[in-house]
Amino acid sequence: VQPWRAETFKFSTDPELAGKVTDIVGLYMNPPENAIVLCVDEKSQIQALDRTAPTLPMQIGIPERQTHDYIRNGTTTLFAALEIATGKVTGVCKPRHRHQEFLVFLRHVARAYPGRELHLVMDNYAAHKKAEVRDWLAENPRIHVHFTPTSASWMNLVEVWFGIIERQAIHRGTFRNVRELTTKIREFINGWNP
């Protein structure tokens, strides 16, 4: 028992909760034949942090150590699409995360899977529902969107992958500028993909 610990949670109040959960779980468990299911989202405000002192290497009985002090050298946003069947990630870094950048990313994903029927699982972020995005999706009928219930981003499996890249590539890194950060992200994605 650790009475000093507390965690938070949130219930979804989405009136379409059951239908959306059934739809998305159905996509994961039994995807349409010859279609690709992709979990799509963005990880915004990834900071390019440089430490003010060198990282001290791990030694026997002593973990690796970093100073708490850092210098902020800018941010980037990682747009990513996780292919459910293979784990392959299509990712692009952009300086901002507005609907314009999201639309550029959707076009990139469409080019990465030419001629394939795509089912995109994504959350209810405002940029995902802008008129320009809806219009582009209407012009591309091979692409089907499945929105997660509100307050249920845990259903989007790319969130798990964001946790992995954060722990394995970003958190422990030192980056003198955004270019170094985006290079590290790109290298991680290249090493991740089969």
NORBEL-V108565 format. One record per pair of residues at least 4 apart in sequence whose C-alpha atoms are under 6 Angstrom apart, sorted by the first residue. I is the first residue (numbers start at 0). J is the second residue. Records with the same first field share a line. If there is no record, write none. Layout:
I = J / J
This chain:
11 = 149 / 150
13 = 148 / 149
16 = 148
20 = 24
21 = 25
25 = 29
26 = 30
34 = 116 / 117
35 = 117
36 = 82 / 83 / 117 / 118
37 = 80 / 81 / 82 / 83 / 119
38 = 80 / 81 / 119 / 120 / 155 / 157
39 = 79 / 80 / 120 / 121
40 = 78 / 79
41 = 77 / 78
42 = 76 / 77
43 = 76
44 = 74 / 75 / 76
45 = 74 / 75
46 = 73 / 74
47 = 72 / 73 / 74 / 174 / 176 / 177 / 180
48 = 70 / 71 / 72 / 173 / 174
49 = 69 / 70 / 173 / 174 / 175
50 = 69
51 = 68 / 69
54 = 64 / 65
55 = 63 / 64
56 = 63
57 = 61 / 62 / 63
72 = 176
73 = 177
75 = 93 / 94
76 = 92 / 93 / 94
77 = 91 / 92
78 = 90 / 91
79 = 89 / 90
80 = 88 / 89
81 = 87 / 88 / 157
82 = 86 / 87
87 = 192
96 = 100
97 = 126
98 = 126
116 = 141
117 = 142
118 = 142 / 143 / 144
119 = 144 / 145
120 = 145 / 146
121 = 146
122 = 146 / 147
130 = 134
163 = 167
164 = 168
165 = 169 / 170
166 = 170
174 = 179 / 180
187 = 191
